[in-house]
Amino acid sequence: MAISSKLSLHRLIYLLFFLAIALLAVDLLNFFLKLVPFHSLRDWIDITREANLPTVLSSGLAMAAALAAYLNRLQTRDQPGLSRVWLSMALLLLFIGLDDASQIHERLGTWFGHLAGRYAGDPWWNRLHHFKSYYWLVTVGPVFALAGILTGGLLLRDFGPSLPLLLFLAGMGCYAEAMALDYLDGRWDYAEAMALTGLSHGHLEHLVRAVEEFIEMLGPISLLGAFLEQARRRSLRQGDDELLFTLKLTA
């Protein structure tokens, strides 16, 4: 399969960014103005809920970024160490995509929360039980963060100073920012913000969660752009046609 030139690749990324912005705008307009009369349809486009259209898009974007990372793995088979790092990134993004679709980290966090309540007499479990935000952030969150830092750090030299590097850093930063907003959402009581804005608790909570989900969606879009552009540039360095680069999807 061949992907046409740099221009088409950039158009694809611009289109995905526009789609993410449009989903956020539709969600906020619908939530605050109740544009859609049917409750079930509103839930289907609610960016803060799971198992709906935004979830499908977010999960699909992470899996597409995983495929783009795997493409770079195929291109670097003559460099075993680098190839393994690209494979690790592909597996990490594949897990994130599956997690978006099936809420693995939320389920694990809930399970750890039940355990913390059951063994609250133990000092370690007692600290977890009194954690002020979502339990997944202190149980599963560090695993995500460590895997991202290690894998991402090892890939920096492969990018070098370039546009793909900027997109890569932006994508990883989006995931970090989304985790930070999730943490704040779990511990805020919104009282001060309610007094300043005049908005209700429900409105502020939805706004914060919508922005967090939007940023989380920008993460895989940025990574997809970084990985495809890196593959395009590597392909040109290896002598492929200036306008086309071939994606060889066989190991």
N, C-alpha and C positions, 0 to 999 in steps of 0.2 A: 504494500500500500504506500502511496506517495502523498506527502503533504506539500502543497504549493508554498510559494516563497514567503519570505519574511513578512510581507504585507498582509497575506492571508492569515498568518499566525497571529499577528498583532490584532487584526480585526476580530478574530475569535476571542481573544482575551478581553478586548474592549466590549464585545457583546456580552460576555459572561459578567463583567463588572456592571454593565448597564442592567442586566437581568437581576442581579443581587440588589441594586439600588431600587429597581422597580418593585421587587417583592417587599422591601422594607417600606416604601412609600404606600403601597397598596395596603399593607398590614396596618400602618399607623392611621391612614385615612379611614379604613374600615373600623378600626377599634374606637377611634374618637368620634367619628361621624355616623357610624352604623350604616354604611352605604349598602351593605349586603343584607337583605331582609331575613334570610334563612340562617338560623343559628348553626346548623350542621355545615353549611357552606362556609360560614365565617370561620369555623374551626378548621376547615380544610386548607384555608389560606393563612391561618394564624401562625406567624413565624416563631412564636414562643412555645408552640405545642409540638408534640412528637407525632410520628406516624401520619404525616400529611404531606402536601406538596413541597413546602420548603425543606422538610426532612429528606425527601427523596432527592431533591436537588443537591443539598449539602452532602449527603452520602455519596451520590454519584460523582460530585466534584472531587472528593477525597480519593475515590477509587480511580478516577481519571488521572489524578496527580500520581497515584501509585503506579499506574501503567507507564506514565512518562518517566518516572524514576527508573522503572525496570528497563525501559528503552536505553537509558544511559548505562545501566548495568551491562546490557548486551554490547554496547559500543566500547566498553572498557574491559572486555574479557581478556585482553592481553596484559592487563594490570590487575592481578588477582586481588590485591588489597583494596584498591579503589572500587573494583567491581563488587566486592562484598559489602562495602559501605553503601553503595547505591542499592544493593539488594535489601539491606537493612532499612533504608529509608522507604523503599517500596513496601516492605512488610509493615512498617509502622503506619504508613498512610492507609494501607489496606485495612488494618485493624481499626483505625479511626473511622473509615467509611462504614465498616460493619458495626462499629459501636454506635455511630449516629443512627443507624437503622434499627438497632435492637436495644439501645439504652444499657449497654453492658456496664459502663462505669457507674451509672445511677443505681443499678441493681446491686452492684458490689458495695457501693457506699451505704445503701439501705441495710444490707446484710451486716456490714461492720457496725452500723449504728445499733442494730438489735443486739449484737454481741456486747457492745459497750454498755448498753442498758442492763443486760443480764449479769455482767461481771463488773459492775460499777465499784465493787469493793476493792478490786485490784487497782493499784496506783496508775498503771499504764492505761488500762481500759477506762479508768475514771477520768483521766485527762482527755481521752478521745470523746467520752460521753459529754464533756463540758465544752467541746470545741464549738465556737460561736457561729460557724457557717456549715455548709454542706459537708457531710462526712467523706464523700468521695475525694474531696480536695486534699485531705490529709492522709488518705489511704492509697487510692489509685493515682491521684494527681502527681505525687513525686515520681512515680514510675514513668508516667508520660513525660514529665519535665526532664528527667535524667536521660531517657532514650532520645528525646529531641535534641538536647544539648550535645550529647556525645556524637550522635550521627551527624547533626548539623555542623558541629565543629570540625569533624573530619572531612566534610565536603567543601569547606571554605577554600582550601588550596586549589581544588579542581576548578572552581569558578574563576578565581582571580578577579582583579578589578574590572567589572563589566556590568551591563544591564541585568543579566541573569542573577548576578550576586545581589543586586539591590532588590530584585523581586523575591529572591530567596529569603533575604533578611526580613523583608516586609511580611512575607507569608508566615515565617516562624514567629515574628513579633505579633501578628494577628492572633495566633493561637495563644501566646502568652497573655496578651491583653484580654482575650475572652475568658481565660481562667481567672484573671484578676477581677474582672467584672462579676463573674459567677461567685467569687468569694465575697465581694462587697454586697451583692444581692442577698446572699444568705445571712448577713449580719446586720444590714441596715434596718432601722425601724422607720425611716423616711419622714420622721416627725419634722425635722428642721426643713427638709426640702418641701414638704407639704405647706409649711408656713410661708416659705419664700415664693412658691409658685402658685399656690392656691389650688393645686391639683389634688385629687384624692389619692389615697394609698394605692388603690388598684391601678389608677392611671400611671402613676410614677413607677410602680413595679413592672407594669407591662412595657413602659418606655425603656427602662434599663435592660430588661430581658430581650427586647427586640433589638436594641443596639448591640448587645452581646452576641446574639445569634447572627446578626448581620456581619459583625467583625469576624466571627468564626467562619462564615461563608467566604469572606474575602481571603482567608488563609489559604485554602486549597486552590483558589483561582490564581493567586500570586505564585504559588508553588508550581502549578501547572504551566504557567507562562515561563517561569524560570527554567524548568526542566526541559520543556520543548525547545526553547530558544538555545539552551546549552547543547541539546542534541543536534539542533540545526547547525550551530557553529562548529561543533566537533565534526559533523558530517562534511562540512565544507573544507575543513582542515585536512580531512582524509581523502579529499579529491572528488567529492560528488559534484554534480552540476550546481551552478550558482543559484538557479531558480528552484531547484527541487532537492529534497533530501529524502532518502528512502528509509522507511522504518522496517527493519528486519525483525519480525516477531517470532523467529525460531531460534532456539538456543544453539 
